Amino acid sequence: MTRARLRGLLPALALALALASALLFPAVAGAAEVWVGSAASYPLAREFSFLTDEGGQLSFADVQKPDQQARFAALPSDSPGPNFGITSSAIWLKVTLRTAVDTPAPWLLEVAYAPLGRLDLYAPGPDGYVHQIAGVSQPFASRAIPHRNHVLPLTLPSGTATTLYLRVQSEGSVTVPATLWQPAALWQHDQAAYGAFGLYFGLLIGLFVYNLLLFVSVRDKVYLVYVFYVAGMALFQVTLTGLGNQFVWPQLTWWNSRSPPAGTVMVATFGLLFARTFLLSAARTPLLDRFILLQVAGFMASFVVLMTLSYTAATYMATGLVLVSVTTLMVAGIVGVRHGHPGAKNFLLAWAVLLLSVVLQALHNIGTLPSNVLTSNAVLFGSALEMLLLSFALADRINVARRFKEQAQVRLAAERALVQAMSVSHEQLKTSLQEREAIIDNSIAGIAFLTPHGRMRWANPRMIDILGARGRDIESMEPFYLSREHYLAVGKAVAEKVKRGRLYETETQIRRLDGREIWILLSGKGVVLEGRVRGTVWVIIDITRRKQLEQELEAALEAAQQARAFAATAPADD
């Protein structure tokens, strides 16, 4: 066979070998290769094939066997990457990297899900596969690369294919967002990430300190609850970002796996308590308030389960309650807006922003939205804006309280001015009354007020002296007329005058309490209020002396007249 004929058979031979490989090794044929050149990074999440180890008993040697290799399956085409949710199974992942001739050798494999429990990487080395371990179940100091995420060094020979195996297992969610980085590119990426984290947690610290000082100043517990909410959000975010494991509790491996649900419980609990305190639900919406307290009790129970019993059960409890609590907070915000509660609009907007950010993050994670700074960190940005809006809601509450205080101060000033004016008027009235009382008390005429039934209600000192009633109860005294007929006659005349609104005036005799009869000038007039006669006012002047003088004068005139008559009839003296 000539060399030319052999060259003509090579394409057919290559096709035959490819078909044979596909028939004999179907698992290998289904595994895609990732071409690695000189780019800064390569996302690997969509390129994995996976194997589920339900019992978690398979070793790396077991996985290498043909029967286990045949179990590897490609991820669904619409999947953004390996996300298996909460599972007790161990997940094996496999990816093949083919490098170009000019591909650099040192690479870093980053799994950007900080709460992942344990990660085992098996990568080819000079003497076989090299095993590296990462995950929050390991002390932070044991990490090959001190990083908030799980970063493992790789050496990829140029111009060859390298198959990597990952074994992941976790008490929480099993998510493997893996990226292959050139070292310099990862460090450059981290500069922006850590800068954003610095701004975020700086904002949280500022809100924490500011509202704590407000609580110390005004002693309103809503600010203290908000402070705990901010602290819970900080715990939740340092857990998800891996900064807690890196900087806060690097040696507390037992806490690493429990901190995500603990942060969730703290955020949800104090978020509900903040809504309850801020919107005054106990007084305004008792039914909603009881439902909020029931959810708080549920979160507390999930925390107890988390720390003492089952991580998985606690996570499911907290996740279900979170869905209910988000709905509750939105409803509470709507009710607050309808009731016109101060700051309720910002409160509702804050929770709407957080809910929207969670939706955006979820859509990004499933691949619906493109990956960019906003979608990749939607929850981070959303929670920052949410806490700012809640702080604005508190500020609105302060402004409303300040306006109420200013209005109260204006009302108080007006009331004080009114009281002052009333005090002046009272003093003037008191002086006027004292002057009138002095005039009445020192009047030469007796003045009295009689009820419609003819009973004396009040009398001045001169009236009492005229009647001879000093030291007596004037209200129990009978009329001082000389006879029953005299009383009826005067009463009839007075009634006629009172009906016409006229003054009654006469000279008459009365009998004092000591039995002495005196002459008085009697003047009376009805007191009419609101169209009704309320009584009569009487003025009495003692004219007894005048009457005596008149009688004496009449007697003298009569005597003189008789004398003149006698003189006229007497005989003249011769």
Stockholm file with secondary structure:
# STOCKHOLM 1.0

chainA/1-574         MTRARLRGLLPALALALALASALLFPAVAGAAEVWVGSAASYPLAREFSFLTDEGGQLSFADVQKPDQQARFAALPSDSPGPNFGITSSAIWLKVTLRTAVDTPAPWLLEVAYAPLGRLDLYAPGPDGYVHQIAGVSQPFASRAIPHRNHVLPLTLPSGTATTLYLRVQSEGSVTVPATLWQPAALWQHDQAAYGAFGLYFGLLIGLFVYNLLLFVSVRDKVYLVYVFYVAGMALFQVTLTGLGNQFVWPQLTWWNSRSPPAGTVMVATFGLLFARTFLLSAARTPLLDRFILLQVAGFMASFVVLMTLSYTAATYMATGLVLVSVTTLMVAGIVGVRHGHPGAKNFLLAWAVLLLSVVLQALHNIGTLPSNVLTSNAVLFGSALEMLLLSFALADRINVARRFKEQAQVRLAAERALVQAMSVSHEQLKTSLQEREAIIDNSIAGIAFLTPHGRMRWANPRMIDILGARGRDIESMEPFYLSREHYLAVGKAVAEKVKRGRLYETETQIRRLDGREIWILLSGKGVVLEGRVRGTVWVIIDITRRKQLEQELEAALEAAQQARAFAATAPADD
#=GR chainA/1-574 SS CCHHHHHHHHHHHHHHHHHHHHHHCHHHHHCCEEEECSCSEEECGGGCEEEEESSSCCCHHHHTSHHHHTTCEECCTTCSSCEEEECSSEEEEEEEEEECTTCCSEEEEEECCTTCCEEEEEEEETTEEEEEEESTTSCGGGCSSCCSSEEEEEECCTTSEEEEEEEEECSSEEECCEEEECHHHHHHHHHHHHHHHHHHHHHHHHHHHHHHHHHHHHCCHHHHHHHHHHHHHHHHHHHHHSHIIIIICTTCHHHHHHHHHHHHHHHHHHHHHHHHHHTTHHHHCHHHHHHHHHHHHHHHHHHHHHHHSCHHHHHHHHHHHHHHHHHHHHHHHHHHHHTTCTTHHHHHHHHHHHHHHHHHHHHHHTTSSCCSHHHHTHHHHHHHHHHHHHHHHHHHHHHHHHHHHHHHHHHHHHHHHHHHHHHHHHHHHHHHHHHHHHHHHTCSSEEEEECTTSCEEEECHHHHHHHTCTTSCGGGCCCCCSSHHHHHHHHHHHHHHHHTTCCEEEEEEEECTTSCEEEEEEEEEEEEETTEEEEEEEEEEECHHHHHHHHHHHHHHHHHHHHHHHHHHSCCCC
#=GC SS_cons         CCHHHHHHHHHHHHHHHHHHHHHHCHHHHHCCEEEECSCSEEECGGGCEEEEESSSCCCHHHHTSHHHHTTCEECCTTCSSCEEEECSSEEEEEEEEEECTTCCSEEEEEECCTTCCEEEEEEEETTEEEEEEESTTSCGGGCSSCCSSEEEEEECCTTSEEEEEEEEECSSEEECCEEEECHHHHHHHHHHHHHHHHHHHHHHHHHHHHHHHHHHHHCCHHHHHHHHHHHHHHHHHHHHHSHIIIIICTTCHHHHHHHHHHHHHHHHHHHHHHHHHHTTHHHHCHHHHHHHHHHHHHHHHHHHHHHHSCHHHHHHHHHHHHHHHHHHHHHHHHHHHHTTCTTHHHHHHHHHHHHHHHHHHHHHHTTSSCCSHHHHTHHHHHHHHHHHHHHHHHHHHHHHHHHHHHHHHHHHHHHHHHHHHHHHHHHHHHHHHHHHHHHHHTCSSEEEEECTTSCEEEECHHHHHHHTCTTSCGGGCCCCCSSHHHHHHHHHHHHHHHHTTCCEEEEEEEECTTSCEEEEEEEEEEEEETTEEEEEEEEEEECHHHHHHHHHHHHHHHHHHHHHHHHHHSCCCC
//
